[in-house]
């Protein structure tokens, strides 16, 4: 892999993590998580081994599903509370969906089947 490309992917990882950690809005937190997802996939699949490609595809599919759950959770919360603020997570359904999405993104049990 080109060293400049590798540097770009690692800088994107740091940028996405910073955006996610410092966000107060659900959409900016989601954008940071998506930047992380798109930056780590080329790093996972840089060796052209079939197992690395399989791991990258599994990672992408699970992360996309978890991102969808996260956006759906924030949308339900905004619908019930009228706010998109992260600190105003009051609805039980959106709390459950957010917990499920975060568990999928982290690879916690029982969502660890994709973990490389």
MIROSE-784522 format. One record per residue: residue number from 1; residue in three letters; x, y, z of N, C-alpha, C, O in turn. Coordinates in steps of 0.001 Angstrom, whole numbers, plus 524288, in hexadecimal, padded with zeros to 5 digits. Layout:
MIROSE-784522
k = NUM, r = ALA, nX = X, nY = Y, nZ = Z, caX = X, caY = Y, caZ = Z, cX = X, cY = Y, cZ = Z, oX = X, oY = Y, oZ = Z
...
***
This chain:
MIROSE-784522
k = 1, r = UNK, nX = 80348, nY = 7FB68, nZ = 80000, caX = 80000, caY = 80000, caZ = 80000, cX = 80376, cY = 804D8, cZ = 80000, oX = 80776, oY = 8050D, oZ = 802AA
k = 2, r = UNK, nX = 801E0, nY = 808A8, nZ = 7FD04, caX = 804AB, caY = 80D95, caZ = 7FC9F, cX = 804F0, cY = 81033, cZ = 80205, oX = 800F9, oY = 81084, oZ = 804B8
k = 3, r = UNK, nX = 8099B, nY = 81216, nZ = 803A2, caX = 809FC, caY = 81489, caZ = 808CC, cX = 80688, cY = 81959, cZ = 8096B, oX = 804A8, oY = 81A6C, oZ = 80DB6
k = 4, r = UNK, nX = 805AF, nY = 81C38, nZ = 8053C, caX = 8024A, caY = 820D2, caZ = 80592, cX = 7FC8E, cY = 81F2F, cZ = 80666, oX = 7F9AA, oY = 821B2, oZ = 8094F
k = 5, r = UNK, nX = 7FB03, nY = 81B01, nZ = 803D5, caX = 7F5B2, caY = 8190A, caZ = 80491, cX = 7F4FC, cY = 8170C, cZ = 80A1D, oX = 7F0F8, oY = 81801, oZ = 80C96
k = 6, r = UNK, nX = 7F8EE, nY = 81443, nZ = 80C0C, caX = 7F8AD, caY = 81242, caZ = 81165, cX = 7F85A, cY = 816BF, cZ = 81551, oX = 7F55F, oY = 8167A, oZ = 81914
k = 7, r = UNK, nX = 7FB61, nY = 81AD2, nZ = 81475, caX = 7FB3A, caY = 81F68, caZ = 817DB, cX = 7F5DE, cY = 8220B, cZ = 8179D, oX = 7F3CF, oY = 823C7, oZ = 81B98
k = 8, r = UNK, nX = 7F3A6, nY = 82253, nZ = 812F1, caX = 7EE7B, caY = 824AD, caZ = 81252, cX = 7EA58, cY = 82195, cZ = 81541, oX = 7E6ED, oY = 823DF, oZ = 817BE
k = 9, r = UNK, nX = 7EAA0, nY = 81C68, nZ = 814FC, caX = 7E6CD, caY = 8192F, caZ = 817BA, cX = 7E762, cY = 819B7, cZ = 81DA6, oX = 7E37A, oY = 819FD, oZ = 82071
k = 10, r = UNK, nX = 7EC35, nY = 819DC, nZ = 81F94, caX = 7ECFA, caY = 81A7B, caZ = 82536, cX = 7EB4D, cY = 81FE3, cZ = 82713, oX = 7E926, oY = 8206C, oZ = 82B58
k = 11, r = UNK, nX = 7EC45, nY = 823E0, nZ = 823EB, caX = 7EA6B, caY = 8291E, caZ = 8254F, cX = 7E474, cY = 8295D, cZ = 82539, oX = 7E214, oY = 82C04, oZ = 82874
k = 12, r = UNK, nX = 7E20E, nY = 8269E, nZ = 8218D, caX = 7DC55, caY = 82662, caZ = 82162, cX = 7DA2A, cY = 8239B, cZ = 82625, oX = 7D619, oY = 82520, oZ = 82837
k = 13, r = UNK, nX = 7DCD7, nY = 81F8F, nZ = 827E2, caX = 7DB34, caY = 81CE2, caZ = 82CAC, cX = 7DB5F, cY = 8208C, cZ = 8315A, oX = 7D7BE, oY = 820A4, oZ = 83482
k = 14, r = UNK, nX = 7DF86, nY = 82388, nZ = 831CE, caX = 7DFF5, caY = 82738, caZ = 83628, cX = 7DBD1, cY = 82B81, cZ = 835BA, oX = 7D987, oY = 82D11, oZ = 839A8
k = 15, r = UNK, nX = 7DAD9, nY = 82D67, nZ = 830F9, caX = 7D6E9, caY = 8316A, caZ = 8302B, cX = 7D175, cY = 82F6E, cZ = 8318B, oX = 7CE7D, oY = 83221, oZ = 83433
k = 16, r = UNK, nX = 7D025, nY = 82AC5, nZ = 82FC3, caX = 7CB07, caY = 8288B, caZ = 830F2, cX = 7CA39, cY = 827A3, cZ = 836BB, oX = 7C5FB, oY = 8289B, oZ = 838C8
k = 17, r = UNK, nX = 7CE48, nY = 825C6, nZ = 83965, caX = 7CDE9, caY = 824F6, caZ = 83F08, cX = 7CD34, cY = 82A1D, cZ = 841E0, oX = 7CA1E, oY = 82A71, oZ = 8458D
k = 18, r = UNK, nX = 7D000, nY = 82E1F, nZ = 8403E, caX = 7CF89, caY = 83348, caZ = 842A7, cX = 7CA1E, cY = 83593, cZ = 841C8, oX = 7C7CD, oY = 837C6, oZ = 84560
k = 19, r = UNK, nX = 7C81B, nY = 83514, nZ = 83D0F, caX = 7C2DD, caY = 83717, caZ = 83BE7, cX = 7BEC2, cY = 83446, cZ = 83F2D, oX = 7BB41, oY = 836C0, oZ = 84158
k = 20, r = UNK, nX = 7BF2E, nY = 82F27, nZ = 83F88, caX = 7BB5D, caY = 82C2A, caZ = 84289, cX = 7BB97, cY = 82D79, cZ = 8484D, oX = 7B789, oY = 82E22, oZ = 84ACC
k = 21, r = UNK, nX = 7C042, nY = 82DDB, nZ = 84A6F, caX = 7C0CE, caY = 82EE2, caZ = 85008, cX = 7BF30, cY = 83468, cZ = 8518E, oX = 7BD83, oY = 83548, oZ = 855FA
k = 22, r = UNK, nX = 7BFA8, nY = 83818, nZ = 84E05, caX = 7BE88, caY = 83D80, caZ = 84F63, cX = 7B93A, cY = 83F70, cZ = 84D6C, oX = 7B823, oY = 8441D, oZ = 84DB1
k = 23, r = UNK, nX = 7B5F4, nY = 83BF4, nZ = 84B7A, caX = 7B106, caY = 83DB7, caZ = 84936, cX = 7ACBD, cY = 83E33, cZ = 84D52, oX = 7AC9D, oY = 83B50, oZ = 8512A
k = 24, r = UNK, nX = 7A943, nY = 841E8, nZ = 84C67, caX = 7A4A7, caY = 842A6, caZ = 84FA4, cX = 79FA7, cY = 84184, cZ = 84CA4, oX = 79B5F, oY = 841EB, oZ = 84ECB
k = 25, r = UNK, nX = 7A02C, nY = 84021, nZ = 847C9, caX = 79BC1, caY = 83F46, caZ = 8444B, cX = 79C31, cY = 839BD, cZ = 84223, oX = 7A081, oY = 837EB, oZ = 8410B
k = 26, r = UNK, nX = 797CC, nY = 8370C, nZ = 84184, caX = 797E4, caY = 831A7, caZ = 83FB4, cX = 79A27, cY = 8311B, cZ = 83A40, oX = 79CE5, oY = 82D51, oZ = 83924
k = 27, r = UNK, nX = 7990F, nY = 834C9, nZ = 836E4, caX = 79AE3, caY = 83452, caZ = 8317F, cX = 7A0D1, cY = 834E8, cZ = 83132, oX = 7A355, oY = 8323A, oZ = 82E19
k = 28, r = UNK, nX = 7A315, nY = 8385F, nZ = 8345D, caX = 7A8C9, caY = 838E1, caZ = 83447, cX = 7AB69, cY = 8341C, cZ = 836C1, oX = 7AFA6, oY = 83291, oZ = 83515
k = 29, r = UNK, nX = 7A8F6, nY = 831C5, nZ = 83AB3, caX = 7AB16, caY = 82CEC, caZ = 83CE9, cX = 7AAE5, cY = 8288F, cZ = 838DC, oX = 7AE95, oY = 82583, oZ = 83863
k = 30, r = UNK, nX = 7A69B, nY = 82843, nZ = 835F4, caX = 7A625, caY = 8245A, caZ = 831D6, cX = 7AA30, cY = 82544, cZ = 82D8A, oX = 7AC86, oY = 8218D, oZ = 82B93
k = 31, r = UNK, nX = 7AB02, nY = 82A2F, nZ = 82C16, caX = 7AEDF, caY = 82B66, caZ = 82805, cX = 7B456, cY = 829BE, cZ = 829AE, oX = 7B74B, oY = 827A4, oZ = 82686
k = 32, r = UNK, nX = 7B5B3, nY = 82AAB, nZ = 82E9C, caX = 7BACC, caY = 828F2, caZ = 8308B, cX = 7BB5B, cY = 8230D, cZ = 8306F, oX = 7BF84, oY = 8210D, oZ = 82F17
k = 33, r = UNK, nX = 7B737, nY = 82037, nZ = 831D7, caX = 7B761, caY = 81A7B, caZ = 831A7, cX = 7B7ED, cY = 81885, cZ = 82C0F, oX = 7BAA8, oY = 814B0, oZ = 82B13
k = 34, r = UNK, nX = 7B559, nY = 81B20, nZ = 8286E, caX = 7B5CC, caY = 8198A, caZ = 822F6, cX = 7BB37, cY = 81AB5, cZ = 820BC, oX = 7BD39, oY = 817B4, oZ = 81D91
k = 35, r = UNK, nX = 7BD8B, nY = 81EFA, nZ = 82259, caX = 7C2EF, caY = 82018, caZ = 820AB, cX = 7C690, cY = 81BD0, cZ = 822A2, oX = 7CA04, oY = 81A0E, oZ = 81FC8
k = 36, r = UNK, nX = 7C5CF, nY = 81A1F, nZ = 8277D, caX = 7C8F2, caY = 815D1, caZ = 82991, cX = 7C822, cY = 810D3, cZ = 8267A, oX = 7CBE4, oY = 80E16, oZ = 82540
k = 37, r = UNK, nX = 7C349, nY = 80F9E, nZ = 82537, caX = 7C223, caY = 80ADE, caZ = 82243, cX = 7C4BB, cY = 80AF9, cZ = 81CEB, oX = 7C723, oY = 80727, oZ = 81B45
k = 38, r = UNK, nX = 7C438, nY = 80F65, nZ = 81A39, caX = 7C676, caY = 80FBC, caZ = 814FA, cX = 7CC66, cY = 80FFC, cZ = 81505, oX = 7CEDD, oY = 80EB2, oZ = 8111A
k = 39, r = UNK, nX = 7CEC4, nY = 8119F, nZ = 8195F, caX = 7D476, caY = 811CE, caZ = 8199F, cX = 7D6D2, cY = 80C91, cZ = 81B24, oX = 7DB35, oY = 80B61, oZ = 81992
k = 40, r = UNK, nX = 7D407, nY = 8096A, nZ = 81E26, caX = 7D650, caY = 80483, caZ = 82001, cX = 7D5C7, cY = 8001A, cZ = 81C03, oX = 7D8EC, oY = 7FC76, oZ = 81C0E
k = 41, r = UNK, nX = 7D1E9, nY = 80056, nZ = 81898, caX = 7D110, caY = 7FC18, caZ = 814D6, cX = 7D5CC, cY = 7FB3E, cZ = 81147, oX = 7D75C, oY = 7F6BF, oZ = 81098
k = 42, r = UNK, nX = 7D82D, nY = 7FF4A, nZ = 80EF7, caX = 7DCD6, caY = 7FE46, caZ = 80BC7, cX = 7E16E, cY = 7FC35, cZ = 80F08, oX = 7E4A3, oY = 7F937, oZ = 80D0F
k = 43, r = UNK, nX = 7E1C1, nY = 7FDC8, nZ = 813F1, caX = 7E5FC, caY = 7FBD7, caZ = 8173D, cX = 7E535, cY = 7F617, cZ = 81893, oX = 7E902, oY = 7F32E, oZ = 81907
k = 44, r = UNK, nX = 7E04C, nY = 7F46C, nZ = 81935, caX = 7DF37, caY = 7EEE9, caZ = 81A4B, cX = 7E079, cY = 7EB96, cZ = 81583, oX = 7E2B7, oY = 7E75C, oZ = 815FF
k = 45, r = UNK, nX = 7DF07, nY = 7ED7E, nZ = 810EC, caX = 7DF8C, caY = 7EA48, caZ = 80C34, cX = 7E47D, cY = 7EB6E, cZ = 80916, oX = 7E4B3, oY = 7EA35, oZ = 80471
k = 46, r = UNK, nX = 7E877, nY = 7EDBD, nZ = 80B84, caX = 7ED2C, caY = 7EF0C, caZ = 80885, cX = 7F02D, cY = 7EA3B, cZ = 806C3, oX = 7F294, oY = 7EA4A, oZ = 80298
k = 47, r = UNK, nX = 7F016, nY = 7E607, nZ = 809E2, caX = 7F24B, caY = 7E126, caZ = 807E8, cX = 7EE08, cY = 7DE7F, cZ = 804B3, oX = 7E99F, oY = 7DDED, oZ = 80688
k = 48, r = UNK, nX = 7EF48, nY = 7DCEA, nZ = 8000E, caX = 7EB50, caY = 7DADC, caZ = 7FC80, cX = 7EA55, cY = 7D511, cZ = 7FD6F, oX = 7EA04, oY = 7D1FC, oZ = 7F9C2
k = 49, r = UNK, nX = 7E9DD, nY = 7D3A8, nZ = 80251, caX = 7E897, caY = 7CE55, caZ = 803D1, cX = 7E2A2, cY = 7CDE2, cZ = 8041B, oX = 7E00E, oY = 7D193, oZ = 805CA
k = 50, r = UNK, nX = 7E06B, nY = 7C97D, nZ = 80284, caX = 7DAB1, caY = 7C902, caZ = 802AA, cX = 7D85A, cY = 7C9C5, cZ = 8081E, oX = 7D3FD, oY = 7CBBB, oZ = 8089B
k = 51, r = UNK, nX = 7DB2B, nY = 7C844, nZ = 80C29, caX = 7D91E, caY = 7C901, caZ = 81178, cX = 7D8F9, cY = 7CECD, cZ = 812EE, oX = 7D57B, oY = 7D080, oZ = 815C5
k = 52, r = UNK, nX = 7DCBA, nY = 7D1CF, nZ = 81103, caX = 7DCB3, caY = 7D76E, caZ = 8121A, cX = 7D831, cY = 7DA1A, cZ = 80F4A, oX = 7D5B8, oY = 7DD9F, oZ = 81170
k = 53, r = UNK, nX = 7D723, nY = 7D875, nZ = 80A89, caX = 7D2C1, caY = 7DAAE, caZ = 8079C, cX = 7CD9D, cY = 7D932, cZ = 80A35, oX = 7CA10, oY = 7DC6A, oZ = 80A99
k = 54, r = UNK, nX = 7CD35, nY = 7D454, nZ = 80BFD, caX = 7C87C, caY = 7D29A, caZ = 80EB4, cX = 7C7B0, cY = 7D5B3, cZ = 813BB, oX = 7C34D, oY = 7D73E, oZ = 814F3
k = 55, r = UNK, nX = 7CBE2, nY = 7D69F, nZ = 816A6, caX = 7CB82, caY = 7D9AF, caZ = 81B77, cX = 7C9CE, cY = 7DF46, cZ = 81A4D, oX = 7C6B0, oY = 7E181, oZ = 81D34
k = 56, r = UNK, nX = 7CBCE, nY = 7E186, nZ = 8161F, caX = 7CA54, caY = 7E6DE, caZ = 814B7, cX = 7C494, cY = 7E731, cZ = 81327, oX = 7C1E9, oY = 7EAF4, oZ = 81483
k = 57, r = UNK, nX = 7C2AE, nY = 7E350, nZ = 81059, caX = 7BD2A, caY = 7E350, caZ = 80EC2, cX = 7B9A6, cY = 7E2A4, cZ = 81384, oX = 7B5B7, oY = 7E55C, oZ = 81408
k = 58, r = UNK, nX = 7BB0B, nY = 7DF06, nZ = 81702, caX = 7B7FC, caY = 7DE4F, caZ = 81BCC, cX = 7B801, cY = 7E34F, cZ = 81F0D, oX = 7B3F5, oY = 7E4EA, oZ = 82119
k = 59, r = UNK, nX = 7BC81, nY = 7E5B6, nZ = 81F82, caX = 7BCF1, caY = 7EA8F, caZ = 8227E, cX = 7B968, cY = 7EEBF, cZ = 82023, oX = 7B68D, oY = 7F163, oZ = 822F7
k = 60, r = UNK, nX = 7B996, nY = 7EF59, nZ = 81B08, caX = 7B677, caY = 7F35D, caZ = 81876, cX = 7B0A9, cY = 7F268, cZ = 81934, oX = 7ADCA, oY = 7F60A, oZ = 81A80
k = 61, r = UNK, nX = 7AEDA, nY = 7ED9E, nZ = 81869, caX = 7A948, caY = 7EC7D, caZ = 818D5, cX = 7A73B, cY = 7ED59, cZ = 81E57, oX = 7A309, oY = 7EF96, oZ = 81F0D
k = 62, r = UNK, nX = 7AA2C, nY = 7EB95, nZ = 82240, caX = 7A86D, caY = 7EC45, caZ = 8279F, cX = 7A895, cY = 7F1FE, cZ = 82930, oX = 7A50D, oY = 7F3DB, oZ = 82BDF
k = 63, r = UNK, nX = 7AC9D, nY = 7F4CE, nZ = 8278E, caX = 7ACF5, caY = 7FA54, caZ = 828E0, cX = 7A8AC, cY = 7FD77, cZ = 82627, oX = 7A6A6, oY = 80136, oZ = 82863
k = 64, r = UNK, nX = 7A74A, nY = 7FC00, nZ = 8216A, caX = 7A308, caY = 7FEBB, caZ = 81EB4, cX = 79DD4, cY = 7FDBF, cZ = 8216A, oX = 79AAA, oY = 80153, oZ = 821F6
k = 65, r = UNK, nX = 79CEC, nY = 7F8E8, nZ = 8231E, caX = 7981A, caY = 7F7B9, caZ = 825FB, cX = 797EE, cY = 7FAA1, cZ = 82B2C, oX = 793D8, oY = 7FCA9, oZ = 82CB0
k = 66, r = UNK, nX = 79C54, nY = 7FAD5, nZ = 82DE3, caX = 79C87, caY = 7FDA3, caZ = 832DE, cX = 79BCF, cY = 80380, cZ = 83215, oX = 79952, oY = 8060F, oZ = 8354E
k = 67, r = UNK, nX = 79DE9, nY = 805A4, nZ = 82DEE, caX = 79D1B, caY = 80B33, caZ = 82CCA, cX = 79767, cY = 80C5B, cZ = 82B91, oX = 7955B, oY = 8106F, oZ = 82D15
k = 68, r = UNK, nX = 794E0, nY = 808CF, nZ = 828DC, caX = 78F50, caY = 8096E, caZ = 827C4, cX = 78C2D, cY = 8095A, cZ = 82CCD, oX = 788A1, oY = 80C85, oZ = 82D7E
k = 69, r = UNK, nX = 78D71, nY = 805C7, nZ = 8304F, caX = 78ACC, caY = 8059D, caZ = 83565, cX = 78BC7, cY = 80A8D, cZ = 83888, oX = 7883E, oY = 80C86, oZ = 83B20
k = 70, r = UNK, nX = 79082, nY = 80C8A, nZ = 83850, caX = 791BF, caY = 81153, caZ = 83B27, cX = 78E91, cY = 815EC, cZ = 83916, oX = 78C74, oY = 818F7, oZ = 83C27
k = 71, r = UNK, nX = 78E34, nY = 81675, nZ = 833EF, caX = 78B11, caY = 81AAE, caZ = 831B0, cX = 78542, cY = 819F2, cZ = 832D3, oX = 7827F, oY = 81DBF, oZ = 833DA
k = 72, r = UNK, nX = 78367, nY = 81523, nZ = 832A6, caX = 77DF3, caY = 81418, caZ = 833E0, cX = 77CC9, cY = 8155A, cZ = 83995, oX = 778AA, oY = 81783, oZ = 83ACD
k = 73, r = UNK, nX = 78059, nY = 81405, nZ = 83D08, caX = 77FC3, caY = 81545, caZ = 84291, cX = 77F90, cY = 81B21, cZ = 84376, oX = 77C48, oY = 81D09, oZ = 8466A
k = 74, r = UNK, nX = 7830A, nY = 81DF9, nZ = 840F0, caX = 7830A, caY = 823A5, caZ = 84193, cX = 77E29, cY = 82618, cZ = 83F3F, oX = 77C34, oY = 829FF, oZ = 84143
k = 75, r = UNK, nX = 77C2E, nY = 823D3, nZ = 83B00, caX = 7776B, caY = 825D6, caZ = 838A4, cX = 772AE, cY = 824EA, cZ = 83C2B, oX = 76F5C, oY = 8285B, oZ = 83CAC
k = 76, r = UNK, nX = 77254, nY = 82062, nZ = 83E93, caX = 76E16, caY = 81F50, caZ = 84247, cX = 76E73, cY = 8230A, cZ = 846EA, oX = 76A83, oY = 8252D, oZ = 848A8
k = 77, r = UNK, nX = 7732C, nY = 823CD, nZ = 848E1, caX = 773DE, caY = 8275D, caZ = 84D4C, cX = 77264, cY = 82CF4, cZ = 84BCE, oX = 76FDF, oY = 82FAB, oZ = 84EDE
k = 78, r = UNK, nX = 773E7, nY = 82EAB, nZ = 84737, caX = 77290, caY = 833F4, caZ = 8457F, cX = 76CB5, cY = 8347E, cZ = 8449F, oX = 76A7D, oY = 838AB, oZ = 8457D
k = 79, r = UNK, nX = 76A3B, nY = 83054, nZ = 842EF, caX = 764A6, caY = 8307E, caZ = 84209, cX = 761AE, cY = 83122, cZ = 84736, oX = 75DD8, oY = 83404, oZ = 84783
k = 80, r = UNK, nX = 76389, nY = 82E63, nZ = 84B48, caX = 760D3, caY = 82E98, caZ = 85052, cX = 7625D, cY = 8334C, cZ = 853A6, oX = 75F18, oY = 8355D, oZ = 85681
k = 81, r = UNK, nX = 76736, nY = 83502, nZ = 8535A, caX = 768EC, caY = 8395A, caZ = 856AC, cX = 7693A, cY = 83E87, cZ = 853C5, oX = 7690B, oY = 842AA, oZ = 85636
k = 82, r = UNK, nX = 769AE, nY = 83E5F, nZ = 84EA5, caX = 76A19, caY = 8432B, caZ = 84B9F, cX = 76F9C, cY = 8455A, cZ = 84B68, oX = 77061, oY = 849B9, oZ = 8498C
k = 83, r = UNK, nX = 7737A, nY = 84269, nZ = 84D45, caX = 778E4, caY = 8443B, caZ = 84D46, cX = 77C7E, cY = 8400C, cZ = 84B0B, oX = 77B8E, oY = 83B5D, oZ = 84BA1
k = 84, r = UNK, nX = 780A2, nY = 841DD, nZ = 8487A, caX = 78492, caY = 83E59, caZ = 84653, cX = 78967, cY = 83E1B, cZ = 849C9, oX = 78D66, oY = 83BF5, oZ = 84831
k = 85, r = UNK, nX = 7891A, nY = 84035, nZ = 84E5A, caX = 78D92, caY = 84075, caZ = 851DE, cX = 78EBA, cY = 83B0D, cZ = 85427, oX = 78B21, oY = 83828, oZ = 8557E
k = 86, r = UNK, nX = 793AC, nY = 839BA, nZ = 85495, caX = 79538, caY = 8349E, caZ = 8569A, cX = 793C8, cY = 833F8, cZ = 85C56, oX = 79282, oY = 82FA8, oZ = 85E0A
k = 87, r = UNK, nX = 793F9, nY = 83821, nZ = 85F45, caX = 792F7, caY = 837BB, caZ = 864E6, cX = 78D38, cY = 83703, cZ = 86633, oX = 78BFB, oY = 835C7, oZ = 86AAE
k = 88, r = UNK, nX = 789AA, nY = 837B8, nZ = 86285, caX = 7840C, caY = 83735, caZ = 86378, cX = 78203, cY = 83201, cZ = 86177, oX = 77E78, oY = 831EA, oZ = 85E38
k = 89, r = UNK, nX = 78425, nY = 82DB6, nZ = 8634D, caX = 7826B, caY = 8287F, caZ = 861B7, cX = 77EAC, cY = 82678, cZ = 865E2, oX = 78055, oY = 823F0, oZ = 8699F
k = 90, r = UNK, nX = 779AD, nY = 82791, nZ = 86542, caX = 775D9, caY = 8265A, caZ = 86944, cX = 77221, cY = 821FA, cZ = 867D9, oX = 76FEA, oY = 81F8A, oZ = 86B5B
k = 91, r = UNK, nX = 7715C, nY = 820E4, nZ = 862F4, caX = 76D8C, caY = 81CFD, caZ = 86159, cX = 76FE8, cY = 81786, cZ = 861E5, oX = 7744B, oY = 816A8, oZ = 86021
k = 92, r = UNK, nX = 76D14, nY = 813C4, nZ = 86451, caX = 76F51, caY = 80E89, caZ = 8653A, cX = 77087, cY = 80B83, cZ = 8603B, oX = 77467, oY = 808AC, oZ = 86004
k = 93, r = UNK, nX = 76D46, nY = 80C15, nZ = 85C3D, caX = 76E4C, caY = 8094A, caZ = 85757, cX = 77349, cY = 80B47, cZ = 854CE, oX = 77675, oY = 80832, oZ = 852EB
k = 94, r = UNK, nX = 773FB, nY = 8105E, nZ = 854C1, caX = 778BA, caY = 8126D, caZ = 85259, cX = 77D83, cY = 8111A, cZ = 855A0, oX = 781BB, oY = 81053, oZ = 85375
k = 95, r = UNK, nX = 77CFA, nY = 810D2, nZ = 85AC2, caX = 78163, caY = 80F35, caZ = 85E0F, cX = 782F6, cY = 80992, cZ = 85CF1, oX = 7879A, oY = 80856, oZ = 85CAC
k = 96, r = UNK, nX = 77F12, nY = 80625, nZ = 85C4B, caX = 78028, caY = 800AD, caZ = 85B1A, cX = 782C0, cY = 80015, cZ = 855C4, oX = 7867F, oY = 7FD1E, oZ = 85532
k = 97, r = UNK, nX = 780C1, nY = 802E9, nZ = 851D6, caX = 78316, caY = 8029C, caZ = 84CA2, cX = 78898, cY = 804E2, cZ = 84C89, oX = 78C04, oY = 802D6, oZ = 849D9
k = 98, r = UNK, nX = 78976, nY = 80914, nZ = 84F6F, caX = 78EB7, caY = 80B57, caZ = 84FAD, cX = 79284, cY = 80793, cZ = 85251, oX = 796EE, oY = 806EB, oZ = 85087
k = 99, r = UNK, nX = 790D2, nY = 80520, nZ = 85688, caX = 79427, caY = 80150, caZ = 8592F, cX = 79571, cY = 7FCBA, cZ = 85598, oX = 799DD, oY = 7FAD6, oZ = 85589
k = 100, r = UNK, nX = 79198, nY = 7FAF4, nZ = 8529F, caX = 7927C, caY = 7F6BA, caZ = 84EE2, cX = 79650, cY = 7F868, cZ = 84A9F, oX = 799C7, oY = 7F569, oZ = 84929
k = 101, r = UNK, nX = 795B4, nY = 7FD28, nZ = 848A3, caX = 79930, caY = 7FF17, caZ = 84484, cX = 79ECA, cY = 7FF8F, cZ = 8467F, oX = 7A273, oY = 7FE09, oZ = 843C8
k = 102, r = UNK, nX = 79F78, nY = 801A3, nZ = 84B2A, caX = 7A4B7, caY = 8022C, caZ = 84D54, cX = 7A71A, cY = 7FCD0, cZ = 84E69, oX = 7ABC3, oY = 7FC01, oZ = 84D8C
k = 103, r = UNK, nX = 7A3E4, nY = 7F926, nZ = 8504E, caX = 7A5DD, caY = 7F3D4, caZ = 85136, cX = 7A795, cY = 7F14A, cZ = 84C1D, oX = 7AB80, oY = 7EE81, oZ = 84C00
k = 104, r = UNK, nX = 7A4B2, nY = 7F237, nZ = 847E8, caX = 7A640, caY = 7F017, caZ = 842D0, cX = 7AB4A, cY = 7F29B, cZ = 840EE, oX = 7AEB4, oY = 7EFEA, oZ = 83EE0
k = 105, r = UNK, nX = 7ABCC, nY = 7F7B5, nZ = 84198, caX = 7B086, caY = 7FA5E, caZ = 83FD3, cX = 7B550, cY = 7F8A8, cZ = 842E8, oX = 7B99B, oY = 7F860, oZ = 840C3
k = 106, r = UNK, nX = 7B499, nY = 7F781, nZ = 847F0, caX = 7B901, caY = 7F5DA, caZ = 84B2A, cX = 7BA22, cY = 7F003, cZ = 84ACE, oX = 7BE52, oY = 7EE41, oZ = 84C64
k = 107, r = UNK, nX = 7B67A, nY = 7ED0A, nZ = 848C3, caX = 7B732, caY = 7E766, caZ = 84867, cX = 7B64A, cY = 7E4A8, cZ = 84D91, oX = 7B8C7, oY = 7E0B1, oZ = 84EAD
k = 108, r = UNK, nX = 7B2C3, nY = 7E6B4, nZ = 850BA, caX = 7B188, caY = 7E44E, caZ = 855C2, cX = 7ADFD, cY = 7DF98, cZ = 854FB, oX = 7AB4A, oY = 7DF28, oZ = 85107
k = 109, r = UNK, nX = 7AE09, nY = 7DC1A, nZ = 858C8, caX = 7AAB0, caY = 7D785, caZ = 85895, cX = 7A510, cY = 7D957, cZ = 858EB, oX = 7A3FF, oY = 7DCBE, oZ = 85C25
k = 110, r = UNK, nX = 7A183, nY = 7D773, nZ = 855FD, caX = 7A18E, caY = 7D33D, caZ = 8522C, cX = 7A2A5, cY = 7D50B, cZ = 84C96, oX = 7A1A4, oY = 7D220, oZ = 848E6
k = 111, r = UNK, nX = 7A4A5, nY = 7D9B9, nZ = 84BE7, caX = 7A5AA, caY = 7DBD4, caZ = 846A9, cX = 7AB68, cY = 7DB4B, cZ = 84526, oX = 7AD6A, oY = 7DE87, oZ = 84236
k = 112, r = UNK, nX = 7AE07, nY = 7D75C, nZ = 8470E, caX = 7B3A7, caY = 7D6CA, caZ = 8461E, cX = 7B4E3, cY = 7D324, cZ = 84198, oX = 7B977, oY = 7D200, oZ = 840AA
k = 113, r = UNK, nX = 7B0FD, nY = 7D148, nZ = 83EC4, caX = 7B1E9, caY = 7CD7F, caZ = 83A8F, cX = 7B550, cY = 7CFB1, cZ = 83635, oX = 7B7F4, oY = 7CCB4, oZ = 83385
k = 114, r = UNK, nX = 7B554, nY = 7D4BB, nZ = 83573, caX = 7B839, caY = 7D72C, caZ = 8312F, cX = 7BDBD, cY = 7D89A, cZ = 832C7, oX = 7C104, oY = 7D9B2, oZ = 82F6F
k = 115, r = UNK, nX = 7BED1, nY = 7D89C, nZ = 837E6, caX = 7C3C6, caY = 7DAB5, caZ = 839DC, cX = 7C863, cY = 7D7A9, cZ = 837A6, oX = 7C8AA, oY = 7D2EA, oZ = 83861
k = 116, r = UNK, nX = 7CC07, nY = 7DA43, nZ = 834F3, caX = 7D05C, caY = 7D771, caZ = 8326B, cX = 7D42C, cY = 7D51E, cZ = 83653, oX = 7D7FF, oY = 7D2A6, oZ = 834C7
***
